[in-house]
Amino acid sequence: MSQLSLQEIIDEVNEVKRYFYASLENIDGIESLKELEIAVLSKKGSVAFLNRQLGSLDQDLRQSAGAVINQARSEMKGDFDEAFRKLVAKTRDTQLEHEKLDLSEIITDSGFRAGRKHLITRTREELEDIFIGMGFTVEEGPEVETDWHNFEALNIPPYHPARAGQDSFYLKFGDPESMLLRTHTSPVQIRVMTSQQPPIYAVMPGRVYRRDTADARHTPVFHQIEGLVVDKDISFANLAGTIETFTKAIFGPSIVSRLRPAFFPFTEPSAEFEVTCTICEGVGCRTCSNTGWIELGGCGMIDPKVFASVGLDSEVWSGFAFGFGIDRLAQMRYAISDMRILLDNDVRFLRQF
Ligand code: PHE
């Protein structure tokens, strides 16, 4: 290769700069900026190519030409970095602008948009209405419970393995491990039975807490509705009939439900209540862990030990109880694949209900 003169090198550097700055003007996104970086500034770029040509030059010429190339490179690199920063900021601004929620209360020409009750509240109220229609009353209990109401009176003594399934948030007052955030609405059964005389036909909705890691089907705070019937000559058929009636009322005729034998310390016999997964329509998906079914809750005939703990004679009285997840039910009814969105307060989601 013939020797290049300094002027020729300067001309080549200027050519590269001209190309670089012309392209920089017309950049329309991170992608094209990256391409420009590769074409000019990378190891395979034109600056590196110029540098490689230095090898064939005399010592003196090489030094001055090298200085020219370096100077041009750092100029271009500085402007490139600056352009990159601006582009990233601009992309973020556009994204923020795009996702912006107008939380102001200005009433515009487009009309006034009223707020509404949260999906969970609406579902709870609907359930209450259905049960009121079936002759039940609505009762409430505290969210901070005694260990006795939440576990012991329900035939779950200390160290009973059933406690492991309901990992609890204990509170720092009273004797250690004596007060907790209720892990289910079943303690309200105990409160109702110790404060009212049968016959009892009651539902008890409310918030419950478990030390669960949030996932598509679990949140550490959720809602249940408990049902309790205490009367003479109550049978399992009455329980099954009640559940069937409420399922049809809330889901409509197209959803199938099933009872499966299960165990709860406070009911005997016990059953688990499941409905077809509405997300995959029974085929199997992430939400139902590929089973095609979603468990809504449990039920069963009141265990004589529970009657004993509230001072009712199980020779005279019989009854059943059930407990369902309200969030789960809403999730299945509206095919919400991930339950965590119920806690996000994103009005774009909440507005749909
Ligand atoms: N309390 C039980 C739970 O949270 C559900 C249940 C209620 C089971 C009433 C039987 C009777 O898992």
Boltz pocket constraint, residues with backbone or C-beta under 6 A from the ligand:
constraints:
  - pocket:
      binder: B
      contacts: [[A, 183], [A, 184], [A, 185], [A, 186], [A, 227], [A, 264], [A, 267], [A, 270], [A, 271], [A, 297], [A, 298], [A, 299], [A, 300], [A, 321], [A, 322], [A, 323], [A, 324]]
      max_distance: 6.0
